[in-house]
Amino acid sequence: MSEVKSHEFDSFLNRGASNYRLFLLYGPDRGLVSERATQLAGRSGVALDDPFALVKLDASELQQGAGRVLDEVNAIGLFGGEKLVWIRGASGEKAVVEALQVLADSPSVGSTLIIEAGDLKKGAALRKIGESSRAIASVACYSDDARSLHALIDKELAEAGLRISPAAREHLVDALGGDRIASRNELRKLALYCLGKDMVDEEDVLAIIGDASAISVDDAVDAVLQGDVDALLHAMKKITTSKTPPFLVLQACLRQFQQLDVMRAEMDANGQQASQVVASLGRGLHFRRKPIVEAALKHWTTPAIRRELGRLQATIYQSRARQSLEESLVLQNLLAIAIQSARR
């Protein structure tokens, strides 16, 4: 069993990664999955600009069984040397599962296989194989905690020759963390904005991170609750521009409707007003969002909330299974929920 916990990855990359040829990376933070896969690819010894040595596959393309994967892994490169097969977007496809099982039993000696997967549940076939085989390094990738965010902030700003004030750091930690790549992009944008300065202050963060992932995601969720289609389209445009994965909006919307479900159940059970429930169960809600949630509770019934929860969960599954259509799937279903909100 070769399970690498999220916080153990850096030490594993430096000390243990060279002992493996099979890697499975999974978790809810897609940006972190992608970043760590790239780091492992860089340590593989394969030239990433050599099309004869590097083969990239999308899991959705592997419809004809494990043969394609096994053929690529076992094929000898045109000019010899090491070879890297890199599969993205895996979510439990039969071809990927079967190929990983075969390779776990008899690993290739001349090729490395990296599989990027989504948020696999504990009993998922891919994860089960990865965690039970000594030949596979199974790497969990969960969203950055406060410690990881502070380290990321220090690293990116130090590379730009910048220091940061305590107040600015506090705002940054609140705004970042949903996705590693989105967080890194926002920090690099901040560093560029502060070019020529020595210290990043609170005003800099408020000025340049104003359209950052967390705030834009909240804007999109609020637009859905209010039934404001124009505001939703505007928020999604900001999200796309900032290179924030649309999947984060789905996650945030799902969490919001789960919270609505709990609050509405409390209202129905105890006959409380929306404002009372939000005051008692709305810890963590920004004060500007509380009136929006209160209004939503007055118009959304428990059956309607649960119907939309089902829609959001189905969309999350579809977006993982068909990554090329992720953006359109997310927008289509969020618009549908926003229209329902407007009707109410």
N, C-alpha and C positions, 0 to 999 in steps of 0.2 A: 504494500500500500504506500503510495507516494503522493500524499495530499499536501499541497502547499497552501497554507492559509494566507489571506490577503496581506496581512502585515508582515509576513515572512518572505515576500517575494524578492525584495531587494537583496537580501542575504543569499537567497536561493540562486538568483541570477549570477551573482559573483562567485559562488562556491560550488553549487550543485548542478546547475543547468547542463554543464558539459557532459554529465554522466547519462543523459537521456537523449533519445531520438524521437520520442512520441510526447506531444504536449497537448493537453486539453485545457482551454481557458474558458471560463463561464462566469456569469453573474449579471446583476441588473445594470451595472455601470458599463454601458457599451463602449464608451470612450476609453475606460481603463482597460477593458478586454483588448481593444485594438492597440492601445499604447504598449501593453505588455507583450502582445504577440509580436509587435514590431521590434521590441527589445530582444526577444528570444531569437527572432530571425537574424538580427544583427550579430548575435553570438554564434550562429550556426556554422560560420565559416564559408557560407555560400555568397557569391557576389549577387546582390539584390538587383543589379542592373543587367544581369545575364539571363536572357529569356530561355536559354537552353538548360540553365541550372535551376531556375525558379519557375514553378508552376502554380498559378493562383486559380482556385476554383470557387465558385459559389455553390453552396449546398443545394440550392433550389435547382441547379442544372444537373444534379446527379440522380436522374430518374431511372437509370438502367442497371441498378444494383451496384455492388461493391467493386465490380471489375474495373471500372474507370480509375477509381482511387488506387487500387492495388497495382494496376498497370503503371500508373504514374510513379508510384513509390518504388517499384521494383525495376523500372526502366533505367538503363545506363545512359548518362548524359552524352550528348554528341561528342564532346571533347573530354569525356571522363570526369573524374573529380566528384565532389560532394553535390547532392541535389536536395532541394527543399520543395516540398508540396505544402501549400498553404490554403486551407479551406476556411471560408468565411460564411457567416450567417447560418450556422448549424443550429437545429432545434430538435433533433431526434430523428432525422431522416434515416430510413432503413439502410440506405447505401452507406452512409457514414458510420452508423452503428456497426454494421457487419464488417466493414473494412477495419475499423478500430479493433474489433474483437480478434480478427485474424492476425493483425499486426502485433497485438498484445501478446499473442501466443508465440509468434515467431517474428520478432522485429527485424527490419531491414538493417543491414550494416553500412549501406552507402547513402542512405537518404534520411532526411528529417521530415516529420509530419507535424504541422501545427494546425489545430482546429480551434477556431473562434466560435463559441456558442453563446446563446442568450442566457436567461436566468433559469437554469435547469433545476427542477425540484429534486429533493433528496433521492427519490426512487427512480428518476429518469434513467433510461437505458444508457445513454452516453456517460452520464455522471457515475453510474454504477460500475461500468467497465473501467473508467478512469481511476476511480478510488479503490478498486479491488486488484489492480494489476501493478506489480512492481516495475514494469517496463514503461509505465506512463506517468508523467508528471502532471497531476491534475491541479490546476491553479484557480482558486476562487478570487473573483474580482468584485468587491462590494464598494459602494460609494464612499468617498473620502470622509473620515471622521475629522474632528477638529484638529487633532495632532497632525494628520496627513495634510490637511489644508494649510496649516501654518508652515509646514515644511515646503510645500509647493510654492507658497507665496514667497518665502525666503529665497528659495532657489531661483525662481524666475526674476525677482527684483534684483537679487545680488548679481546675476549675470548681466543685468543692465546697469549695474553700478548705482543702484538706488537703495535707500533706506525707507522705512515706512513708520508713520506715527501710530501710537496705540489706537487712537480713535479711527484712523483710516483702516487699520488692520481689522478692527471689530466689524466695520461695515463690509469689508471684503469677505470675511468669513461667513457673514449672513447671506451674502449674495451668491457665493460660489458653492460647489460641492455636489451638484446633481449628476454631473458628467465630467470626467477628467479632461477630455479634449476641450469641451466648452470652457471649463475653468481655466485651462492653460491659455486658450485663445484670448479670453478676457484679460488675463494678467499681461499678456504680451501687448495687447491694445493699450492697456494702462501704462506700461513701460514706454511705449512709443509716444503717448500723449505727454509724458513727463520728461521727455528727452531734454537734457541740458540742466535738469534740476538735480538736487542732491537728496531731497526728502519728499516722499509722497505723502500728502496730507489729506484730510477728510474731504476737502472741497474737490480735489482731483478725482477721488473715487466716486463721489456723487455726480460729478460732471460726465465722466466717461463710462461708468458702469451703470448709468441710468437705464440703458436698454439691455442690460445683462440678462442671462438666462433666467434666473429666479424671478426677477421683476416681470419680464416679458411673459413668462409662464403664468404668473399670477394674473396678469392682464387678460390672457386668453381664457383662463378658468372663470374669471369674473364676467367676461363677455358671454360665456356659455350660460352662466347662472342668470344673467340679466336678459338673455335673449337678444343681445345686440350683435347682429351679424356683421355690421360694418366694423365694429370694434374688434371682433374676433379675427376678421380678415387682416386688419391692421396689425394686431398682435402677432399673428402667424407670419406675417411678412417680416417683422422685426426678428422673430425667432430664426427664420430661414437665413436672414442676412447675417446674424451673429453666429451662424453655423451650429446652433444648438439643435440637438437631435429632436425631431418632432415627438419621438417616443416619450420624452420627458413631460410633454404636455398631457399625454394620455395618462401617465402615472399620477400627475398632480390632480387631474380631473377625477380619476378613480378614487384617490384619497379623499377629495372633497365630497364626492357623493357618498362614500362610506361614512364620513362624518355627518353628513346630512341624514343618512339612514338612522344613525344612533340618536341624533338630536330629535328627529321626527318621532321616533319610537318613544322617547321620553315625553314629548309633548302629548302624544296620544294616551300614554299610560297614566300620566299624572295631571293632565289638563292644564299644563303650564303654557305661558305665552312664549312666542319665539324669542323675545328679548331675554327672558329669564333663562331659557335653555342655553342660549349663546353665552350668557354671562357665566353660567356654571360649567358648561362643557366646551366652551370655545377657547380654552387656553392655547396659545400659540398662534391664534388668528391676529393679524395686524389690525389695529383699531379702525383703519380705513375700510377694511373688508367686512367688518362685523355687520354693518347695515345691509350689505349685499346678501350675506348669508341669512340674516333675519328675514329679508324679503323673500328669498327662495323658500325658506321653511313654511311661509304662509301659503305658498302656491303649489308646492310639490307634496303629493300624498306619498305614503309609504310604498304602495304598489308601483307608483310611477317612478319613484326613486330607484327601486329594485330592478325595474325594467331597464332603466338607463345604465345601472351597474352591469347588467348582463350584456348590454350593447358595448360598453367600454371594455369589459373583459374579452369579449369576442374580437374586438378590434385589436387589442394587444396581441392576441394569438395570431390574427391574420397578418399584422405588421411584421411579426417575427418570421412567419412562414414565407412571406412574399416581400422581402426587404426592398426590392426595386420599386414597389408600389407604396412604400411606407408613408410618404408625405401625402399622397392623394387619399389614402385610406384614413389617415388621421383627420385631415381637413374635412372630408366627406361626413364622417361620423360626428365630429364636433359640431359641424353646421346643423346636422339633423337634431342634435340635442338642443342647440341654441334655438332652433325654430320651435321645438316643443316648449322651451321656456317662454318664448315670446307669446305663444298661444295661451299660456297659462296666465 
